[in-house]
């Protein structure tokens, strides 16, 4: 019957696949759907966060490494830190000028300047002549004269620079009374070339360069 035929034809037509006009064949319908705009943005944001986190972690590791190296170097410097102390001591036998390294490492003495009344002297004989005169009659058999200029003084060691012993005499007492006219400045360094100065009045300077002064150095 016509009704059945038309019903069949209608169903058949409705079930046919679309035809690709360019090829004449059946055109397959691509039903795959790509990522939408928000999804792509979320993925890019995630990648950026991961990359930025890696950079931050690397920078933190670099800073920590730098701090550790700085602390290690500071510890190394502190472990060989010298501390030079120069002073006058008195006893029943006389007086002594001595240098003591009270630090942890050796003191490399680079420069020694000594003055009497503000004028430079080069050795202990000049010191005696300036303090009590060339005709003082000092008994040098009871004196000790050393120089520390250019020497290395180990830690916890003392070096006697000038000593007058053998008992007190009027001349020795006079010389002891005149020691306040004597001044010095000593520049010394550690093995890492960190340098300091120490003066007669106890004042100190640090983070300097020791520069020997030609024609004025004591003991050279």
Secondary structure, DSSP 8 states (H G I E B T S, - for coil): -HHHHHHHHHHHHHHS--B-TTTSSB----------HHHHHHHHHHHHHHHHHHHHHHHHHHHHHHHHHHHHHHHHHHHT---EEEEEEE-SS-EEEEEEE-SSS-EEEEEEEEEETTEEE-SHHHHHHHHH-TT----GGGEEE---TT-EE-TT-EEEEEEE-SS--HHHHHHHHTGGGEEEEEEEE-TT--EEEEETTS-EEES------TTT-TT-
